[in-house]
Amino acid sequence: MTAATLPPPSPGPDATIAVGFAGLGAMGAPLARNLAASGVPLLVYNRTQSKAEALAGPSVKWSPTPRDLARSVGKGVTLAMLSDGPAVKALLFGRAGYARGAPAGALFANLATIDPEESRAFAARLAEKGIHYVDAPVGGSTDLAESRGVTFYVGGEAEDVVRVRPLLERIGRRVEPVGGVGAGNAMKLVNNLLTIGITALSAEALSLAAGLSLDPKRTVELLLAGGGRSTMLERKAERFLARQYAPQFASQLARKDLKLIERAAARGGRTVRMTREARRLLDEAIAAGHGADDFSSVLEATLARAGTPTPAAQDAAPDGPGVDAV
């Protein structure tokens, strides 16, 4: 589904409020594209100007630095979809950063998944300048970003959530306030513990099925018809069966989130042993060259542990099992 064929969004924000968008990567580009397609004029920033130019149009203008973006947006709202905490910090507080151009009263909405404590620290630094902050990490992969099917977990002051909500509703399926600053990132980590963990456990189940000589397609069919059904198995089944991992959410980003979960759990005195094992599987998948592939490529790590040939090895050994030997 393209931005042009999306269903009509909910009523929009105040048209007099300027809106900025920073970060036009795999997730940011479709979010910004859908926001512009919904009729919101955008000021955009991306380190690579060509990505901003891909969104060029009468309602989209490029800013050369985050500081310039902030000055142009003024007291409006800026959304940012970056890869991790250090990237957000650089955008906000670098030599030509957002905080050097934004006036008091501006609102910065961080859509990235970062440590909740990082969010609180960023909010505190911005508050010294009178700049407001919410964390609204995105729940969903690139396909859901394209189809406006993502969920936003929002942490921040009530009045700031009210300001940003109409924009988020234009590019997502659900906007869920969950508490003060940092709570959005906390909820996203809890969500990702399950989504990544279930995917890793599903991969292990399929590896076991292969070891027991079960037909992989029939195995997936019966899992989805019974108590083993999960949204993640349903979404990743095609990739598991084909052993082809076109990225929706890259393994290296999933690993980053699991490290954040482990860190947050340690601070809270919680044990996340299954999460730690899922992260080790991701480590192995990344070491085998799947860092940019979808995180369902953890299946390759589980199969490698059992000595099952990788797809590349299968190509070199035609007498071995085919791609259906999941």
N, C-alpha and C positions, 0 to 999 in steps of 0.2 A: 504494500500500500504506500503510495507516495504522499507527500505533503499536500499536493493539490487535491487528492481524493479523500482526505481525512474528513470525518464527520465534523459538523460545526462545533467550535469551542464554546464554552460558557461565556457570558458577557465579560468583556475585557476590562482592563484597568483604566484609570483616569488617563485620557489621551494626552493630557498636558504634562504627564510625568515622563521624563526621558528614561530610556532603558538601555543598559549596556550588557554585552555578553562577551566573556573572555574564555578562550579555550575551545578550539574547533577540531578536536580529535575525534576518535571513533564514536564517542558518546556525545560530545559537545556539538559537533556539526549537525546531526539530525535534530537535536533539541533547538538549536538556534534557527535552523531552517524552518522548523514547524512554527516557532514563535513569529518569525518574519512572515510566513505564509498566512498566519492568523490575522495579520493586519497591524502588528506592532512594529513601528519603526525602530530599527536597531542601530546602535553604535557598537562595533565589534573590535576585539583585539585578539590577535594570535601571533605567536613568535614567528611563524611562517606566513608571510603576507599572502602567498598564493592561495592558502586555504580560506582566508577572508575574502579574497577576490572571487572564489567559487560561489560565494553567497551574494556577490555584487548585484545590486538592483537599486531602484529608486528609493527603497525604504531601508537600505542597509549601507552604512558608511563605516569605513575602516579607520581605526586610530593607530598611530605608529607605536605608542607605548601605553602601558597601564595608566601612567600619570595623565596622559592626554585623554585617554578614555574617561577617567574619573572627572577631569575638568569639563568634558563635553556633557557627561551625564548630569553633573551638578548634584542637586539634592535628590535625584532620582534613584532608581534601583539598578544595581549591577549584579548579574548572575555569572558565576564562574564554574566551569567544569574542567578541572585539571586532574593530573594523575595521582598526586600524593601530597602529603603535608609540606615537604620542602618546596614543591612547586607553587603551592598556595602562598607560602611565606614569601617567596621571591616576588611573586606577583604583587602582593600587598605592600611589602616593605623594602623592596629593592631600590636601587639608586633612582630609577624612574618608575617607582611603584605607585600603585593605586592610592595608598595613604598620603602620598606627597601631592596629590591633585584633588582629592575629594574634599568637599566642604563639610562642615558640621551639618548633620541632618541627612546625609547620604546613607543609603542602605546597601550593604554588601551581602549577597546570598551565596554561600559556598555549597556547591552541589557535589563536591568530591567526598569520597570516603576517606576520612583521616582519623587520627586519634582524638577522642572527645576532649582530652586535656589540651591538645593543640588548638582545637576550636575555641576553648575557653580562653586560652592565652591570646589568640588572635583578637578575640572580641574585646578583651581587656585593653590591649594596645590601641585598638581603633577607638574605643570609648574615650580614651584620653584626648582625642581630637573631635569628639562629638559624633563620630561615625558609628552607625548601627550595624549589627551583624546577626545573621541567622545561619545555622547549618541546616541544609536540606538535601542530604545525600540521596542519590537515585537508586531505587530498587528496581532492577531489570537490566536486560542486556541490550545490545545495539538494535536488534530487531524490534524490541518493544519501544525503544527510543524513536525509531522510525515511525511506528504506528501509533504513537502517543499513548502507549499502554503502560508506562512506568508509574511507580509509586514514589512519592517524596516523603521522607521522614523528617519532620521539621522541628528544630529546636530553636527557641528564641523568645523574646518578650512578645506578649500578645499583640501589641500594636504593630510590631514589625512583621509578625506572621500575617496579620490582616493586610499589610501593604504588599507583601510578596505573593500572597495566595492567588490572586487573579491571574498573575503571570504563569505560575506553576500549573494552574488548572488548564491553561491553554496548551500545555505540552505534556501533560500526564493524565493518567486515569484516576489516581487518588492522591490527595494531599492530606497527610496525617500529622497534625501537631502532637508531639509526645512529651513536651516539657520545655525547660529552659535551654539556654545555649549549651551545646554539647550533647543534649539528649537525642537529637537527630542522628548524630554519628554513633552514639551508643546503641540506639535501636538498629541501625544499619549493621553494626558488627554482630549483634545477636542474630539478625536475619541471615547474615552471610555465614555464620557458624553452621546453621542448618543447611542452607542451600549448597554450600561447598561440601559440607560433611556428607549430606545425603548423596550427592553426586559421586564422591569418593567411595562410599559404601556400596552404591549401585555398581560401580566399576568392579569392586571386589566380588560382588555377587555374580557378575557375568564371568569373571575369571574363574570362580568356583564352578559355574555351570559348564565352562569349557573343559575344565579338568574332569568333570563327571560325564563328558561326552553328550551333553544336552544340545539340542539344536538351538542356536542363539536367537533366531527370530521367534521361535515358539516360546522360548524362555521369557523374552521381553513381553510377548503377548499375554502370557499367563501372569506375569508379575503385575502388569497394568490392569489385569482383570481381578486381582485379589488384594490381599493385605499388603503386598509389596508396592502397591501403586503410590506414586508421588508425582508432584508437578515436575520436579527436576528430572526424574526418569523419563517422563513423557516428553519433555523438551529435548532431552539429550539422546533419546533412543536411536534416532536416525544416525547420529554421529557415532554412537557406540557400535551399531551394526555394521556400518561402512568402514569403521576405523579411519575416518576422515574428519578432521577437526577444524572446519572453517570457524574462525573466531566470532563468538558473540561476547565472550568475556575471557580475556587472555589469561593463560596460566600464570604469567608473572604478576598480573594484577591480583588474581585470586590468592597467590602466595603472600603478596603484600598485605592483603586483608587478614589472612590468618595470623601473620606476625603481629598485626595490630590487636587481634583478639587475644593472643597469648599474653601480650604486654598488659592489656586492660584487665585480663583475668588475674594476672599476678598482682596488680595493684589492689584488686578487690578481694584477694585471698581465695580465689576460686581455682579449681583444677579443671583443665580442659585437655585431658589425655587423648581423647579421640580426635580432637582438633589438631593436636600436635602430630598425630600419626597421619592425618590427611595432609598436613603441611609437608611431611617427609615424602609422601607420595608425589606431591607437586614438585618438590625439590628434584626427585628422580626423573619426573617427566621433563622438567626444564633442562636438566643435565643431558637428557637424550635429544634435545633440540626442539622441544615443544613449547618454549617460552611464549612465543607469539601466537600459538594455537589456542583454541578454546580449552578451558580447564577440564572439559570431559576427557582430554588426553591423559588424565590420570589412569585411564584404562591401560594405556601402554606400560605404565609403571607396574601395575598389578600383574600384567601378563609377563613382563620382563622378569619379575621376581620368580615366576613359575617356569621360566625358560621358554615361553612361547615366542616364536620369531616375530620381529617387528614387520610392518608392511614392506620396508625396504629389503629386509632379509628374505621375505617371501618372494619378492620379485626376482631375487638372485637365485632362489632355490625352488623351481617350479613344482617339485614333488612334495613340497611342504603344504601346510594348510592354507587355504585362501582367506580372503578378507572376512568371510563369514565365520571363521573359527575364532569367535570372540572369547 
